[in-house]
Amino acid sequence: MSEGSVQHQQPAVPVLEEQQLDEFLGAVPERGQWRYRPRRVGMVWRSKAFRAGAVITVLALCGLVILALVRQQTGTEGFLVGLGLAVLPVPLLMAAFRWLDRVEPGPWPNLLFAFSWGACAAALVAILANSLATRWIATATADPASADTLGATLVAPVVEESAKAIAILLILLFRRRQFGGIVDGIVIAGFTATGFAFTENILYLGNAFGEDQQLGTTGLASVTAGTFFVRVVMSPFAHPLFTVLSGIGFGIAALGGHRHRVRRVVLPLLGLVLAMGVHALWNGSSAFGPYGFYAVYGAFMMPCFGLVTWLAIWSRRRELRTLSTELPVYAAAGWLTPAEPHALASMRARGMARDMARHWNSHPDRARGMAAAQAVAEYESFATSLAMLRRRARHDGAGPDFALREQELLHHLWQRRDIAGPALTHAAHATGLLHAPRPPAPPPFPRQFPHGGPPQQQLPAPHRHYGGHNPYMNDGGHRNPPA
């Protein structure tokens, strides 16, 4: 892509020829002072602390209520058994979704909110609404058996998937900057559904244990063992699979930006309807005969799970391709080395760069090596956010705060470039992404890290340049010390 086409088709990159670099970086506020929107004085409910406290309070109250309801239905002993068995798949599911989110990791507060919403708020809504609906159907039809079947097949999917989708909607509305596409939708939906399934499994396993106590059954023939095998071993991904369909709809809508208003409304609704349909098919599989469950599991659920998994991995690779497409313009401006876009677009090279930074700086102080690896990880995260920001601006137009956000990200990259640049460049050569002669490994950095994180480098003197060559970079790809 030529430099002229970049200037006409893409949002302008802060150039080093128009303003002094020290003034550019010095104008960036500290993290605690970042504001992308005007501050509204006197409105308590707009305070971040107030909103965070309100969310925590609501979720805590929902958790206490759901805890009391589940314990009432299962008994104390059944609740403890159900809790111990239901927690087993949770770390595996969370680790799988977190692995998928490695390119641009979402903040843990968002993921913990999604999990808590699913485990507390969505589960509470589902229990109350499903119970009321089942009682109403039983009263209207005078057939309690059919009421349970209709409630599980028609009512539960609508109520549960709607309740879980609210968490995705809330994060999209109030954390829009951290919701960039399909992968984010899948991960948030997965955490929400994992929390919901956790609470639901406590209820089912606790009731199964109580039934075994009444019947006197133990071992593999017990109801608890059968319930555990079906819900935890065979189908731990069932609820995440349903809700991920909603997450995909929200993720595609987020990619569309503000110019595609119809798509922003239709696609989330379509994903939600698909989630309800698949959920209803799963719950109603027992109506297809004694082997209906296994038929639906093998003929539909497993292929659907494979398709969603493929889409998630494809979306992650697409994010990596975005880095190799969007970051070269910053390398041409002198903010990155030419090798860094290639390394940042490879998960293997990114991991190798962190390991190299740790190895180069771990002698004699091991904590110093860990700090260096953390600096490289932060550098990779900021570079990914920069590429995604630029991509959204090219496709949806630069927003009013685009320049400020880009400036802040470049500021953070510049602070960590002495550590991350050589490590990423070396990793790009070591992994075969570049075929030029491999540069030698730099010696350990002599500066000590302050308590707050990586070293704050002395900013170089301003220079007037916007080309592919950086006067602070030698032919080997390493940056010369600033003047």
Disulfide bonds with the S-S distance in Angstrom:
none
